[in-house]
Amino acid sequence: MDTIQIPCPKCGRELKLRDRSLLGRKGKCPKCGHSFVLQEADEVQLELAEPEPTAVGHWVPDGGKTAATTSRPVTGRPQPNVNFGPAPVISELSSLGANDGAAARMKAMQKKNAKRRNAGLVVGAVVALAVGGVTYYAMTHAPRKPLPVQENNEDLGQVDLPAEAGANHPAKNAFNPARSPTKGKPIELQYIPFGTQVVLNIRPAELWQANGLSEELRFCLPPVAKLIEAKFEELFKRKPEQIEEAQICLIPGSQGTLPEVAAVIHLVEDAKKSQLLDDFGGERIDDYGHPVYIAGERAFIIASQRTIAMGPKSQASEMVKAIVERNPAADGIDELLPKTDRDRHITLIFVPRTIRLHSTWWFPENLKPFVLKACDWFGDEVESAAWSFHLGEKTFYSDLILRNVSGVTAPTLERETRAKLQKLPYNLLDTVRMMEPREVGKRAVIGRLPKMTEVFGMASILSHGPRFVQVITPLSDRAAPNLALGTLLAWDESTRTDFTKERTTKPSDEPKLPDLIADRLKMKIDVDFRRTPLQDAFLFISGEIKTTIDIDGDALKGGGFTKNMAQTFQGDKLTALDAIAKILEKYQDPQKPAQTMVIVVDEAKKTILVSTKAACEQQKLTPYEVVFKK
């Protein structure tokens, strides 16, 4: 094959590219170190008019030695305002990845790479739910009202944590695998070609067990479950129950193209070599140092009677190389892999910037706003993310790891993530209120979704280390099916909701909110704090009485207090003032005003301030009288 001469746009050094399939990906000049998109000379001018792709690539220099490089960070470009239109109908999950407005050239390429597109459907479905979930319609409108009191809070039960867990505990400069339900090895990209930017690691056999929580979860997500079942049988010639572990990776190319797909599966039981050759075999090629089977545009490696790898034919040599030496992935992916656990039921590792950049071509028109809003929730401060889920016998375990970009510190990202988790249920409430499900059961499940999301946020344990933030959320085993069902029903209902219309206000059965703060503090609330951080406890009370509660951080710090001090107590039909008293009574020292926590009520501003007696004396504020019951 003739080599392509590509000049470095910075120093002019000629690079020799021996594989045209690498055009549109990124290379790095060996002379000056400049990273740029690999394009033929007569197309350089066109590249200036395109947003810079985030895909990575490698080039072959004069000596024939392959040099690999990862892409440099790309500054997030401003996103256009996306009007909320109908979200995708559930049945349209099967069309995920299609591009209805593509030109004839794109249609021809899609037909040629049907298997690549179909593998992307599985990843796309999980990306849409795991990355997007409720964040799409939660972020559509700004918050207007605090979350109202809910009578039933049994949908998401928090699990009791050991004392050392400490919700939102102070930062620890090390990765925290504590309380993990699994102790597996990290995920590694063996057999995977260069430049992966989305990784889905899933354990189908465990998730497709005949009985138990996993079956209930599949029942709550029938479209996604059926899609995965169909695609697994189409791609891997096996049912999910027969696959112990599957890894599907997306490798982006230039803008306007679908991603390359590579996958590795590990079977539950050994298969006969002859059967594997019938299922995956093609023309055997021995030019790569390991037998590779070529069938159409796909390359297969039969590593053993239980392990099969597949990838693009053009990258067969990279697949063989990755048997021993792992190929580099995208910026941030390689750094998160050591923090993963391959025994988790579902793990999704991705670069939000890449999904946002390629959303126009990777997702159908009615799903693009959904994906963009999900990526916006992570923000430009997140370089990469790893989100894993595990269904235990008594616990639903979520572990989100965010790698911050170089210009943002981990403590800053932790604070911003905590704030997003706190705001999410309030944002979601406004959108849910505009939905009008006809079925009573559906209306009840969707109506509880904001509260379930709030409980999820309150149960989350945040910490940070060098270049990462970790959010661990252990919940009861009821959480997974309830969250899944609530999200799916709300998503489906959004397809029939016109969010452009003003919501008509119906007469409310709720009692009128008292005007005086003193009267609001007499409102009855149900409290269930289990190692809940101080600031989250006050945030909950604030939402219940629809009154802003601020915390004077400097005052508390002067008294040796922190906003993360754990609160553990339960009570039904307590007055809000009694709940506050239960918090304050632990922090009273009459001999030391600085170490006596108080509240200040401002009737004019309709706010409550949490401070200390010493700070109130300095600022000439009058503490509100709180009676502590013995």
N, C-alpha and C positions, 0 to 999 in steps of 0.2 A: 504494500500500500504506500502511495506517495505521501511524503511528509508535508505538513502545512507550515509555512514560515509565518510566525506571528511576532511582530515587533513589540517590545515593552513600550508603552506610551510615555514612560518617564525617562528612561535612559537610552532607549532605542535598541537594546540587546535583542537579537533574533532568537526566538524560542521555536523549537521544532516539536510539532504535535503530530503524533503518528496515528491517532484515532479520532476521526471526525465526530464521533459520538460525544466527545468531551467539549465540543464547541458549546458556548453558552454557560459553561461552568467557570469556576475561578481558578486561576493559576498564580504562581508567585515567581517573580524574576529572581534568579540566583545571584545576579550582580548587585542590584540595588534593594532587593527585598520588597519591591512594590507589588501589591496584590491587585489584580484586575480581571475583568471578564474575558475569557478566551474567545475572540472573534476574528474572522478573517479580515484582512486589511480593508477590503472594499465595503465592509459593514461597520467599520468603526464609527463613522459619522452617525449612523442610525442609532447606535447605542447611546449617544449623548441625549437623545430625546426620550429614552426609556428610564424609568426608575431602576436603580441598581439592584440586580438580583442578589439574594443572599446565599445562593447555592455555592458549594465549594467544588474544587476540581484539582487536578494535578497535571503537570506537563512533563514532557520528556526532553531533557537537555541534550546537548551534543554528545555527551559521553554515553548516552543510552541508559543512564541511571535515573530511576524514577524518584522524583522529589515530591513529597506530600506536604500539603499546607492546609491549615484551617482558615476560614474566612475571617476577615476583620469585622468588628462591629459596624453596623450600619445605623445611622441615626434615624429614628422613627419619623416618617413623614406625616404631616397633618392628615387626619382622616376627614373625608367629606361628611357632612351631616346626612345621616341615613334615616329616612322616614320609616317609621314602623309600619310595615305592611303585613299581610297574613304570613304567619310562620308556616313552615312546610307541613303539609298533611302527612300523617304518620305513614300512610301507604307509599309516599314518595321517597321514603328512605331508600327504596330499591334503586332510585335514579341518582343517588349521591355520586358525585364525581362526573356526571354528564355535563356537557356544555352545549346548551340548545342553540346558542348564537354563534357557534364556531363556523369558520369558513370551510370550504371543501377540503382544503389541505389538512385541517385539524380533524375532520371527520374520517379522512382516510387513515390518518395516523392512529386515531382511536380504534378503528376497526382492526388495524394491524396489531395493536397492543391490547387486545381485549382482556387477556389474563392480567395484565398490569393494572388495567382500570378496575377489574373486578376485585383484585386484592385490595385496592385502595378503598373500596366500598366498606370493607370491614373496619379498617382504621378510621375512615370518615365517620361512620356511625358512632364509634366510641368517642372520637374527638368531639362530635357534636353534642353528645350527652355529658361526657366527663368534663370537657373544657367549658362548654356552654352551659348546659343545664338551665337552672333558673336565672342565671345572670343576664341572659338576653332580654327577657321582658322585665326583669327587675331594674335594669339600667335604662329602660326606655323613657321613664319619666323621673323627674326630680322628686325627692320625698316631700310630702305635704303635711302628713300627720303622723304622730307616733303610733306604735303598734297597740291595738286595743287589747283589753283583757280577753283571754280565751278560757273557756270553761274546761276544755279537755286538753290536757298536755301529756297524754299517754302515748302519743304516736312515736316520740323519740325519747326513750328513757336513757338518762345518763348512767354510766357505770361508775361505781365507787373506785377512786384512784388511791394508790398508796400515798402516805403522807409526803414522801419525798417528791411526788410528781409535781404538785403545785401548779395549778392552772396559770398559764402565762408567767411561768417562773422566770427569774432573772436570766439574762443571757449566759450561755455557756459556750466557751470557745472550742467546742468540739461537737461532732455529729452525735445526735442522741438517739440510739436505737432502743432505749429503755422501753419496757412494756410492750415491745413488739410481739405480736402473736406468732411470728415466724422467725426463724434463724437461718435463712438460706444464704447462699453465696450471691455476690453481686451479679447483675446482668452483664454479660459481655457480648460483643458483636462478632462472634466467630462465624466465619463464612460470609460475612456481610461486606459488600463493596464499599468504596470510599465515599464519604460525603453525606451520611445519614443525618436527617434533621427531624424525623419523627419515628419513634419506636413504640410499638405496642407489644407488650409481653403478657400473655394470657395463659391460664391453666384450664383448658376446656374440660378435661375429664372430671376435675373436681367440681366445676361449675355446672356440669350437666349430670350430676348424680340424680338418681331416681327420686330420692326423698330428701327432705331437709330444707334448710333456708334457701339454698341455691335454686331449688325448684320453685319456691315461692317468688324469688326474685325474677326468674325467667317468666313466670306467669304474669308479673307486673309489667314486663317489658317485652311483650310478644313480637312486635315488629323487629326490634333489634335482635332478639334471640333467633327468630326465623331467618333473618338476613345472614347472621353469622353461620347458622347451620347450613344454609344453602351454599354460601361461598366456600366454607371449609370442604364440603363434599366436592364442589366444582374444582377447587384449586389443588387440594391435597388428597382427593379420592378417599377421604375418611370422614366418619362422623365425629363430632366433637368428643364423644365419650371415648374414642379410640386415640385421642391425642393428649398426651400428658402435658406438653408445653408447646406453645407456638409463639414465634417471634416474627412480627411483620414490620418492615422498615420502609420508609419513604425517602427517596433520594431526589430532591428537586433538581430540575434543569433550568433552562432559561425561562423567562416569563412567557406565558402563552402556551405552555406545554404541560402535559400531565407528568406527575413524578414517576421515576423508575421505582419498581417495587422489588424488594428482596425479602426472602422469608426462610426461616429454619423451623422445622417441626421435630419433636421428639415423641415417638409413639409410646403408648402404654406397654405394648407387648412387641416382641421381635416379629418381624415380617420376613417371609421368604424372599431371597434375593431375586428370584425369578418374577415374583409378584411386583416387587418394587420396580424392576426393569420394565414390566408391562405398564405400570402406572405412570412412571416418570421418565423412562428411558427414551433415548433417541439415538442419534449417531454418536458413537463413542469417540472422543478426541483425547489423545494422550500427549498433546504438545505442551501441557501446562505443569507437568511434574506430578499430576494426580488425575485419575480418570474423570472426565467431565462429559456429560451427555447433553447433546444439543438437540432440542426439539423446537423448530420454528425460531422464535426470537428469545426463547428461554434457555437457560443453562441450568443443569441439575448436577448436584454432587450427592452421591449416595455414600454417606460417611460410614454408616453401619446399618445393621438391620432395624435400627430404631430411629436413626437420625437422617433426615433428608434436607438439603439446602437447595433453594432455587433463586435465580437472579437473572438480570439481563445478559443475553448472549455476549454483548460487547464488553462486559465486565467479568467474564469468566476467569481471567487471569487474576483479578483482584480477589475474587472469591477463594481461589486456591491459596493465594498469599495469606489471606486472613485465617487460614486453618491454624497457622503457627503464630503469625504476627498480625495483630489487629490493625485494621485500617483506621485512620483518623475519622472522626465524625465532625459535626458542626461545632462552632464555638459554644461552649457550655454543656454540650451533651457528654463529651468525654469526662468532664469534671464531675458530673452528677452520677454517672454509672457506678462508681465505687460505693455510693451511698444507697443504692437500690438493693432489693431483696427479691430474687427470682422466684421464691416460694409464695409470694403474694399472688392472690387470684388474678388481679388485673393491675398492670403498671403501664402508664402512658408517659413517655418522655418526649418533649417537643420544644421547639423554638417558636414562641408566639409571633415574633417578627416575621418568620417564614410563612406561617399559616396566613397571617394578614396580607402579606405581599402577594401570595399566590391564590388567594381566595376567589378572585375573579374567574380563574380557570379550573380550580379544583372542585368548586361547589356549584350546584344549580342556583339559578337567580333568586329563588325564594328563600334560600338558606344563607345567602351571603351576609345580610344584615345580622343574622343570628351569630354567625362566626365572628364577624367584626366586633360586635358588642362583647363577646366572650374574650377576645384578645385584648380589647380595651380595658377589661376588668384587671387583667394582669398588668397592663401599662407598659410604657417604654423602660421602666426601671428594672424589668425582669428580662434577663438574657435567655434563660432556659428554665424549664420546670419539669419536675418528675412527680407524678401523682399516682399513688398506689392505693388499692382497696383490698381488704381481706374480710371474708365472712367467717367469723369464728362461731363456736357453739353458743356463746353468750354475748359476744361483742362484735359490732361492726366497726372496723378499724380503718380510718382514713389517714394517710400520711402524704402531705404536700411539701415538697422541697423546692424552693425558689432560689435561683442563682442571680444575684444582683449584677447589673452592669458595672463596669469599672468606675464610672463617675458617681455612683450612689453607694453609700455605706450600708452594711447589713443592718445596723440598728435603725437606720432611717426606713429601710424597706420593711422591717418588722413592724414599726409604728404604723406605716401606711397600710400594711396588710391587715393589722388589727382593726384599723378604722373602717376599712372596706367590709370586713366581716360584720362589724357592728351596724353599718348602714344598710347592708344588703336586705334584711327582712323588711325594713321600713320602705325601701324603694320598691320591693316586690309587692307590698301590700297595695299600693296605688294601682298597679296593673291588674292584680287579681280582682280588685273591686269593680273593674270595668267589664269583667267577664260575667256572662249570665248563662251558666249551664242549665239545661232543661231538667236533667236528671238530678234528683235529690242527693243520691249517693255521691255523684261526681262533684256536685256543689260543695258537699261537706268536706271531701278530700282536698279539693283545690283551696277551699277557705282556710284549711289548717296549714297549708304549705308555708306561708310566711312565718307562722309560729315554729314550725319544724326547722326552718332555716335559722331562726333566732336561737333555738336550742343547740343547733349544730355549732353556731358561732360561739356560744357561751361555753360549750364543752371543749373548745379548741385550746390546745396548749402550744403557745408560741415560744420559740427560742431562736437564737442565731449563732453563727460561728463565722469563720473567715469566708467571705464571699457566698454565704447562703443563709436563708431563713427557713426554718422548719415549722410546719403547722401539723400537729398530731391531734386527731379527733377520735377518741374512743367513745362509742355509743352502744346502747343495748342492741341486741340482735333484731329488734323490731324496726330499727332505723332504716336499714337498707331497703326493704320492700316498700316502706311508707314513703321514703324520699323518692324512690324510683317511680312509684305509682303516681304520687303527687306531681312530680315533674312531667311525666308523660301525659297525664290528663290535662294539665295546664297548657302544655305545648299544643296538644290537640285542640283544646278549646280556643287557643289564640288564633287558629286558622279561621274561626268563625266570628271573631271579634273585630269590630271596627274601632281602632284606637284613636282615630282622628276625630271622633265625635266627643263632645263634652259629656261627661258622665252626669246623668240626672240624679239628683239627690233625693233619695226616698226617705220618708219619715222613719226615724230611728226609734227602736224600742229601748235603747240605752238611756239611762237617766241623764239629765242635763248636767254638764260639768260644772261643779261649783266655781264661783268666781274667786273666792278667797282661797289662798294657799292653805290657810289653817283648816278650811273645810275639806280641801282635797286630801290633806294628810289623814283625814278620818275615813277615807274610802277603803273598802275591804279588798284585799288582794290575797292571792295564794302564792306562797314562796317555797321554792325548793332549790336551795343553794347547796351545791356539793363541790367544795373547794373552788368556788367561784371567785375570781379576782374582785377586789374592792370596787374598782371602777366599773366592772360589769354588773355587779350587784346594784350599785346606784343607777346604772343605765337602765336596768330592768325596772326598778321602782319608778324611775322617771317616765318610762313608757306606760306603765300601768296608771299613773295619776295624770299623765299628759302634762307634765311640768318639767322644765329644764332643771337639771341638777348639775352644777359645776363643781369641780374639785380644785382647790387651791394647792397645786403641787408643791410650791415652795414652802407653804406653811406646813404641809405634812412632812416634807423632807426635813424641815427644822426640828420636828418632833420625833424623828427616827421612823416615820411611817412611810410606806410605799403604796402605790396604787394597785399593786399586785398581791397584797395580803389576802390570803384565802379566807372565804366566808363559807361556813358549813352550818346550816340550820334549815328546818322545814316548818311550815305553818299554814294552816287553812284559815281563810277569812280573817287574817290579821289586818289591823289598820296599817296604812302605809307608815304612820308615825311609830307604831310598835315594831315594824320591820326595821326601820332606821335605828330605833333604840337598841335592837338586838345587835346591830353592827357597832354602834358607838360604845356600848357598855364595856367592850373589851379594851377600849383605849381611853380609860379614865384614870388620871392621877391628880387628885386635888392639890397635892403639894407641888406639882410641876405643870403650870399652865401650858407650856409648850408641848407637853405629852398628853394633853386632854383634847380629844376630838369633839367638835361641836358642829352644829349646822346654823346657818343664818338665813332667815326667810325675808325676801324682798317682795312685798306685796305689790309695789309699784311696777317692778319689772317682771313680776310673775316668775321668779327664779328662786332656787335654793342653792346655797353655797356650803360646801363641806370644807371646814377649816379647823384651826386649833384655837383654844382659848387665848393663848399668847398673841397670835396673829390678830385676833379680834380686838384685843386691847390696844395693839399698836395702830390698827386701822379704824379704831373707834366704831366698831360694829357690835351689835347686841346679839348674843347667841340666843337661839330659839329654845324655849324650855322643853326639855325632854325628860320624861319620867321613866326611870329604869325599874322594871318589875322584878321583884325577888322571886 
